[in-house]
Amino acid sequence: MGRESLQKLWQKYKVDIAFYGHVHNYERICPIYQNQCVNSEKSRYSGTVNGTIHVVVGGGGSHLSDFTTIDTVWSIYKDLDFGFVKMTAFNRSSLLFEYKRSSDGEVYDSFTISRDLCMMVVNPPRLLPN
């Protein structure tokens, strides 16, 4: 299944965030659909994001991996250090995402996603069959 097929599924099921960990670094990209940034917001997403925020969270374990030399327009934050992500769900409609470096525990990247609870009840997420 190619990236284009996955993007259609993520859009259909309103997937706001996708996490990856194989590459050993940290990178967050803008909400993307059909290989285009669809939301100019960088830290406070409200309502439907209209795309999927992709996050590489691979700063644990093995050696760190350098970033490609290709300059991408969709990258919001990159870090070549050991780190981890902390997510805090305040309630059913509000999420805080924080990337922290292991060396000092300080937050180096963060954003929030807030959804209207009424919208979630009208269009509840569905699980895919096994």
Backbone hydrogen bonds, N-H to C=O, Kabsch-Sander energy under -0.5 kcal/mol:
donor,donor_aa,acceptor,acceptor_aa,energy
6,L,2,G,-2.0
7,Q,3,R,-2.6
8,K,4,E,-1.6
9,L,5,S,-1.8
10,W,6,L,-3.0
11,Q,7,Q,-2.2
12,K,8,K,-2.5
13,Y,9,L,-2.4
14,K,11,Q,-1.2
15,V,10,W,-2.9
16,D,14,K,-0.6
18,A,53,I,-2.5
20,Y,55,V,-2.2
25,N,23,V,-1.6
26,Y,79,D,-2.1
27,E,56,V,-1.7
28,R,77,Y,-2.4
29,I,54,H,-2.3
30,C,74,W,-2.6
32,I,52,T,-1.9
33,Y,36,Q,-2.2
36,Q,33,Y,-1.1
38,V,31,P,-2.6
39,N,31,P,-0.6
45,Y,112,T,-3.0
47,G,114,S,-2.7
52,T,32,I,-2.0
53,I,16,D,-3.4
54,H,52,T,-0.6
55,V,18,A,-2.7
56,V,27,E,-3.0
57,V,20,Y,-3.6
57,V,55,V,-0.7
58,G,25,N,-2.8
62,S,60,G,-0.8
65,S,24,H,-3.3
72,T,70,I,-0.7
76,I,28,R,-3.1
77,Y,28,R,-1.6
79,D,26,Y,-2.4
81,D,79,D,-0.9
83,G,59,G,-1.4
84,F,100,K,-2.5
86,K,98,E,-2.9
88,T,96,L,-2.7
89,A,87,M,-0.5
90,F,88,T,-0.8
90,F,94,S,-1.9
91,N,94,S,-1.0
94,S,91,N,-0.7
95,L,113,I,-2.5
96,L,88,T,-2.8
97,F,111,F,-3.0
98,E,86,K,-2.2
99,Y,109,D,-3.3
100,K,84,F,-3.0
100,K,98,E,-0.5
101,R,106,E,-1.5
102,S,82,F,-2.2
103,S,82,F,-0.6
105,G,101,R,-2.4
108,Y,99,Y,-2.8
109,D,99,Y,-1.2
111,F,97,F,-1.9
112,T,43,S,-2.3
113,I,95,L,-2.2
114,S,45,Y,-2.5
115,R,93,S,-2.9
119,M,116,D,-0.5
120,M,116,D,-1.5
121,V,117,L,-1.9
122,V,118,C,-2.1
123,N,119,M,-2.1
